[in-house]
Amino acid sequence: MDNTIVITVILSKDDSNDLDISLAKNYKVQDIKDKLLSQGYTYTGFENFEFSGFKKDKSVVLVSEIPSEEGKTQVKVTVE
């Protein structure tokens, strides 16, 4: 299960749409960040001492810096 991706859609009462994505240990955090930058996202800094933030147009992506105890990396996506 080292290549597993779990995507959870978070229902919201406002106009935003949220996804919570958990990636198994075979996914490298730096590769995810590099891919976001290559797709035109701008690094917005470190958030809550846990996540690196990236923004493009109306979407925000937060990538966890520290994997969970199970080795999973969390990625949060919000689109306004």
FIMARVO-378645 format. One record per atom (N, C-alpha, C): residue number from 1; chain; atom name; x, y, z. Coordinates in steps of 0.02 Angstrom, whole numbers, plus 50000, padded with zeros to 5 digits. Each point is the difference from the previous one (the first is absolute). Last residue first. Example, Ala and Ser with C-alpha at 12.3 -4.5 7.8 and 13.67 -1.06 7.14 Angstrom:
! residues 2
+-----+--------+-------+-------+-------+-------+
: num : cadena : atomo :     u :     v :     w :
+-----+--------+-------+-------+-------+-------+
:   2 :      A :     N : 50642 : 49888 : 50354 :
:   2 :      A :    CA : 50042 : 50059 : 50003 :
:   2 :      A :     C : 49961 : 50055 : 50037 :
:   1 :      A :     N : 50015 : 49714 : 49996 :
:   1 :      A :    CA : 49955 : 50059 : 50000 :
:   1 :      A :     C : 50045 : 50060 : 50000 :
+-----+--------+-------+-------+-------+-------+
END
This chain:
! residues 80
+-----+--------+-------+-------+-------+-------+
: num : cadena : atomo :     u :     v :     w :
+-----+--------+-------+-------+-------+-------+
:  80 :      A :     N : 49410 : 51426 : 49776 :
:  80 :      A :    CA : 49946 : 50047 : 50014 :
:  80 :      A :     C : 49949 : 50001 : 49945 :
:  79 :      A :     N : 50171 : 49803 : 50094 :
:  79 :      A :    CA : 49986 : 50040 : 49941 :
:  79 :      A :     C : 49940 : 50043 : 50016 :
:  78 :      A :     N : 50200 : 49834 : 50130 :
:  78 :      A :    CA : 49940 : 50041 : 50006 :
:  78 :      A :     C : 49993 : 50042 : 49936 :
:  77 :      A :     N : 50143 : 49771 : 50111 :
:  77 :      A :    CA : 49987 : 50042 : 49943 :
:  77 :      A :     C : 49935 : 50037 : 50011 :
:  76 :      A :     N : 50209 : 49847 : 50136 :
:  76 :      A :    CA : 49933 : 50031 : 50004 :
:  76 :      A :     C : 49993 : 50048 : 49941 :
:  75 :      A :     N : 50159 : 49774 : 50083 :
:  75 :      A :    CA : 49994 : 50057 : 49954 :
:  75 :      A :     C : 49928 : 50026 : 50005 :
:  74 :      A :     N : 50185 : 49824 : 50144 :
:  74 :      A :    CA : 49934 : 50030 : 49990 :
:  74 :      A :     C : 50005 : 50060 : 49954 :
:  73 :      A :     N : 50143 : 49758 : 50045 :
:  73 :      A :    CA : 50006 : 50072 : 49990 :
:  73 :      A :     C : 49931 : 50027 : 49986 :
:  72 :      A :     N : 50092 : 49764 : 50135 :
:  72 :      A :    CA : 49959 : 50033 : 49950 :
:  72 :      A :     C : 50013 : 50075 : 49999 :
:  71 :      A :     N : 50088 : 49817 : 50150 :
:  71 :      A :    CA : 50041 : 50020 : 49943 :
:  71 :      A :     C : 49962 : 50035 : 49945 :
:  70 :      A :     N : 49927 : 49926 : 50225 :
:  70 :      A :    CA : 49996 : 49946 : 49951 :
:  70 :      A :     C : 50042 : 50015 : 49938 :
:  69 :      A :     N : 49978 : 50159 : 50175 :
:  69 :      A :    CA : 50034 : 49942 : 50029 :
:  69 :      A :     C : 50001 : 49941 : 49952 :
:  68 :      A :     N : 49980 : 50232 : 49879 :
:  68 :      A :    CA : 49967 : 49973 : 50059 :
:  68 :      A :     C : 50040 : 49940 : 50025 :
:  67 :      A :     N : 50131 : 50195 : 49864 :
:  67 :      A :    CA : 49951 : 49946 : 49990 :
:  67 :      A :     C : 49969 : 49977 : 50066 :
:  66 :      A :     N : 50095 : 50247 : 49941 :
:  66 :      A :    CA : 50017 : 49942 : 50040 :
:  66 :      A :     C : 49947 : 49946 : 49988 :
:  65 :      A :     N : 49983 : 50206 : 49889 :
:  65 :      A :    CA : 50072 : 49994 : 50002 :
:  65 :      A :     C : 50022 : 49935 : 50035 :
:  64 :      A :     N : 49764 : 50066 : 49855 :
:  64 :      A :    CA : 50030 : 49989 : 50067 :
:  64 :      A :     C : 50075 : 49989 : 49993 :
:  63 :      A :     N : 49842 : 50151 : 49839 :
:  63 :      A :    CA : 50035 : 49935 : 50000 :
:  63 :      A :     C : 50034 : 49992 : 50067 :
:  62 :      A :     N : 49792 : 50154 : 49869 :
:  62 :      A :    CA : 50043 : 49994 : 50058 :
:  62 :      A :     C : 50030 : 49930 : 50000 :
:  61 :      A :     N : 49873 : 50182 : 49816 :
:  61 :      A :    CA : 50022 : 49932 : 50015 :
:  61 :      A :     C : 50047 : 50003 : 50060 :
:  60 :      A :     N : 49799 : 50157 : 49859 :
:  60 :      A :    CA : 50053 : 49998 : 50050 :
:  60 :      A :     C : 50015 : 49927 : 50014 :
:  59 :      A :     N : 49864 : 50162 : 49796 :
:  59 :      A :    CA : 50013 : 49938 : 50036 :
:  59 :      A :     C : 50061 : 50007 : 50046 :
:  58 :      A :     N : 49904 : 50162 : 49835 :
:  58 :      A :    CA : 49955 : 49992 : 50057 :
:  58 :      A :     C : 50012 : 49935 : 50039 :
:  57 :      A :     N : 50196 : 50096 : 49857 :
:  57 :      A :    CA : 49932 : 50025 : 49988 :
:  57 :      A :     C : 49958 : 49992 : 50063 :
:  56 :      A :     N : 50199 : 49890 : 50059 :
:  56 :      A :    CA : 49994 : 50015 : 49928 :
:  56 :      A :     C : 49928 : 50018 : 49988 :
:  55 :      A :     N : 50191 : 49933 : 50217 :
:  55 :      A :    CA : 49939 : 50032 : 49975 :
:  55 :      A :     C : 50005 : 50012 : 49925 :
:  54 :      A :     N : 50111 : 49859 : 50239 :
:  54 :      A :    CA : 50008 : 50018 : 49929 :
:  54 :      A :     C : 49934 : 50028 : 49975 :
:  53 :      A :     N : 50143 : 49923 : 50251 :
:  53 :      A :    CA : 49943 : 50023 : 49962 :
:  53 :      A :     C : 50018 : 50021 : 49929 :
:  52 :      A :     N : 50084 : 49822 : 50211 :
:  52 :      A :    CA : 50024 : 50050 : 49952 :
:  52 :      A :     C : 49940 : 50019 : 49957 :
:  51 :      A :     N : 49991 : 49898 : 50262 :
:  51 :      A :    CA : 49987 : 49997 : 49929 :
:  51 :      A :     C : 50037 : 50054 : 49961 :
:  50 :      A :     N : 50012 : 49970 : 50244 :
:  50 :      A :    CA : 49991 : 49932 : 49976 :
:  50 :      A :     C : 49998 : 49995 : 49924 :
:  49 :      A :     N : 50003 : 50200 : 50154 :
:  49 :      A :    CA : 50059 : 49960 : 50016 :
:  49 :      A :     C : 49995 : 49927 : 49977 :
:  48 :      A :     N : 49842 : 50183 : 49946 :
:  48 :      A :    CA : 49987 : 49960 : 50061 :
:  48 :      A :     C : 50057 : 49954 : 50020 :
:  47 :      A :     N : 50044 : 50091 : 49768 :
:  47 :      A :    CA : 49937 : 50015 : 50035 :
:  47 :      A :     C : 49991 : 49952 : 50059 :
:  46 :      A :     N : 50192 : 50116 : 49811 :
:  46 :      A :    CA : 49988 : 49946 : 50047 :
:  46 :      A :     C : 49939 : 50018 : 50041 :
:  45 :      A :     N : 50040 : 50099 : 49745 :
:  45 :      A :    CA : 50032 : 49996 : 50065 :
:  45 :      A :     C : 49977 : 49941 : 50042 :
:  44 :      A :     N : 49948 : 50063 : 49765 :
:  44 :      A :    CA : 49975 : 50053 : 50043 :
:  44 :      A :     C : 50028 : 49996 : 50071 :
:  43 :      A :     N : 50052 : 49923 : 49723 :
:  43 :      A :    CA : 50010 : 49982 : 50070 :
:  43 :      A :     C : 49979 : 50058 : 50044 :
:  42 :      A :     N : 49896 : 49950 : 49755 :
:  42 :      A :    CA : 50049 : 50041 : 50035 :
:  42 :      A :     C : 50005 : 49977 : 50072 :
:  41 :      A :     N : 49924 : 49878 : 49750 :
:  41 :      A :    CA : 49982 : 50018 : 50068 :
:  41 :      A :     C : 50057 : 50041 : 50030 :
:  40 :      A :     N : 50000 : 49895 : 49776 :
:  40 :      A :    CA : 49982 : 50070 : 50008 :
:  40 :      A :     C : 49976 : 50020 : 50069 :
:  39 :      A :     N : 50090 : 49784 : 49914 :
:  39 :      A :    CA : 49933 : 50011 : 49972 :
:  39 :      A :     C : 49974 : 50071 : 50015 :
:  38 :      A :     N : 50209 : 49920 : 50083 :
:  38 :      A :    CA : 50006 : 49994 : 49928 :
:  38 :      A :     C : 49933 : 50012 : 49965 :
:  37 :      A :     N : 50009 : 49995 : 50238 :
:  37 :      A :    CA : 50036 : 50059 : 49974 :
:  37 :      A :     C : 50005 : 49998 : 49924 :
:  36 :      A :     N : 49907 : 49812 : 50106 :
:  36 :      A :    CA : 49956 : 50058 : 50009 :
:  36 :      A :     C : 50033 : 50063 : 49971 :
:  35 :      A :     N : 50130 : 49805 : 50006 :
:  35 :      A :    CA : 49948 : 49995 : 49949 :
:  35 :      A :     C : 49952 : 50059 : 50004 :
:  34 :      A :     N : 50166 : 49979 : 50166 :
:  34 :      A :    CA : 50031 : 50017 : 49935 :
:  34 :      A :     C : 49947 : 49999 : 49945 :
:  33 :      A :     N : 49934 : 49925 : 50213 :
:  33 :      A :    CA : 50012 : 50072 : 50000 :
:  33 :      A :     C : 50028 : 50024 : 49933 :
:  32 :      A :     N : 49975 : 49768 : 50032 :
:  32 :      A :    CA : 49934 : 50032 : 49998 :
:  32 :      A :     C : 50008 : 50076 : 49996 :
:  31 :      A :     N : 50194 : 49873 : 50032 :
:  31 :      A :    CA : 49974 : 49990 : 49932 :
:  31 :      A :     C : 49932 : 50034 : 49991 :
:  30 :      A :     N : 50096 : 49994 : 50215 :
:  30 :      A :    CA : 50034 : 50049 : 49957 :
:  30 :      A :     C : 49977 : 49994 : 49928 :
:  29 :      A :     N : 49918 : 49843 : 50160 :
:  29 :      A :    CA : 49973 : 50067 : 50011 :
:  29 :      A :     C : 50033 : 50050 : 49953 :
:  28 :      A :     N : 49970 : 49736 : 49943 :
:  28 :      A :    CA : 50048 : 50046 : 50031 :
:  28 :      A :     C : 49972 : 50071 : 50003 :
:  27 :      A :     N : 49896 : 49735 : 49999 :
:  27 :      A :    CA : 49995 : 50066 : 49968 :
:  27 :      A :     C : 50046 : 50048 : 50037 :
:  26 :      A :     N : 49962 : 49771 : 50069 :
:  26 :      A :    CA : 50041 : 50002 : 49939 :
:  26 :      A :     C : 49997 : 50067 : 49964 :
:  25 :      A :     N : 49871 : 49938 : 50207 :
:  25 :      A :    CA : 50071 : 50020 : 50009 :
:  25 :      A :     C : 50042 : 50001 : 49937 :
:  24 :      A :     N : 49730 : 50047 : 49991 :
:  24 :      A :    CA : 50042 : 49951 : 50035 :
:  24 :      A :     C : 50074 : 50019 : 49994 :
:  23 :      A :     N : 49791 : 50177 : 49998 :
:  23 :      A :    CA : 50044 : 49962 : 49955 :
:  23 :      A :     C : 50044 : 49954 : 50040 :
:  22 :      A :     N : 49754 : 50151 : 50017 :
:  22 :      A :    CA : 50054 : 49967 : 50037 :
:  22 :      A :     C : 50038 : 49956 : 49952 :
:  21 :      A :     N : 49822 : 50226 : 49992 :
:  21 :      A :    CA : 50033 : 49945 : 49965 :
:  21 :      A :     C : 50055 : 49972 : 50044 :
:  20 :      A :     N : 49766 : 50166 : 49993 :
:  20 :      A :    CA : 50053 : 49979 : 50045 :
:  20 :      A :     C : 50029 : 49937 : 49970 :
:  19 :      A :     N : 49844 : 50222 : 49905 :
:  19 :      A :    CA : 50021 : 49931 : 49996 :
:  19 :      A :     C : 50055 : 49988 : 50052 :
:  18 :      A :     N : 49788 : 50196 : 49941 :
:  18 :      A :    CA : 50061 : 49977 : 50033 :
:  18 :      A :     C : 50012 : 49926 : 49988 :
:  17 :      A :     N : 49860 : 50243 : 49914 :
:  17 :      A :    CA : 50002 : 49927 : 49994 :
:  17 :      A :     C : 50066 : 49977 : 50028 :
:  16 :      A :     N : 49835 : 50238 : 50030 :
:  16 :      A :    CA : 50063 : 49965 : 49987 :
:  16 :      A :     C : 49989 : 49925 : 49994 :
:  15 :      A :     N : 49836 : 50183 : 50054 :
:  15 :      A :    CA : 50013 : 49989 : 49929 :
:  15 :      A :     C : 50064 : 49961 : 49985 :
:  14 :      A :     N : 49859 : 49963 : 50232 :
:  14 :      A :    CA : 50015 : 50061 : 49963 :
:  14 :      A :     C : 50016 : 49982 : 49927 :
:  13 :      A :     N : 49954 : 49833 : 50163 :
:  13 :      A :    CA : 49939 : 50039 : 49991 :
:  13 :      A :     C : 50013 : 50065 : 49963 :
:  12 :      A :     N : 50130 : 49752 : 49982 :
:  12 :      A :    CA : 50003 : 50065 : 50030 :
:  12 :      A :     C : 49935 : 50038 : 49987 :
:  11 :      A :     N : 50133 : 49736 : 49994 :
:  11 :      A :    CA : 49943 : 50041 : 49983 :
:  11 :      A :     C : 50002 : 50065 : 50040 :
:  10 :      A :     N : 50198 : 49830 : 49917 :
:  10 :      A :    CA : 49973 : 50032 : 50060 :
:  10 :      A :     C : 49944 : 50047 : 49979 :
:   9 :      A :     N : 50131 : 49768 : 49900 :
:   9 :      A :    CA : 49968 : 50063 : 49982 :
:   9 :      A :     C : 49968 : 50027 : 50063 :
:   8 :      A :     N : 50216 : 49827 : 49962 :
:   8 :      A :    CA : 49938 : 50013 : 50036 :
:   8 :      A :     C : 49973 : 50068 : 49978 :
:   7 :      A :     N : 50189 : 49795 : 49919 :
:   7 :      A :    CA : 49974 : 50068 : 49989 :
:   7 :      A :     C : 49932 : 50006 : 50035 :
:   6 :      A :     N : 50239 : 49838 : 49993 :
:   6 :      A :    CA : 49932 : 50005 : 50026 :
:   6 :      A :     C : 49978 : 50072 : 49994 :
:   5 :      A :     N : 50200 : 49820 : 49898 :
:   5 :      A :    CA : 49977 : 50069 : 50004 :
:   5 :      A :     C : 49928 : 49998 : 50025 :
:   4 :      A :     N : 50232 : 49819 : 49990 :
:   4 :      A :    CA : 49930 : 50016 : 50010 :
:   4 :      A :     C : 49988 : 50076 : 50002 :
:   3 :      A :     N : 50203 : 49848 : 49979 :
:   3 :      A :    CA : 49982 : 50047 : 49946 :
:   3 :      A :     C : 49928 : 50024 : 50006 :
:   2 :      A :     N : 50106 : 49836 : 50148 :
:   2 :      A :    CA : 50045 : 50057 : 50000 :
:   2 :      A :     C : 49984 : 50052 : 49947 :
:   1 :      A :     N : 49908 : 49772 : 50075 :
:   1 :      A :    CA : 49959 : 50060 : 50000 :
:   1 :      A :     C : 50043 : 50063 : 50000 :
+-----+--------+-------+-------+-------+-------+
END
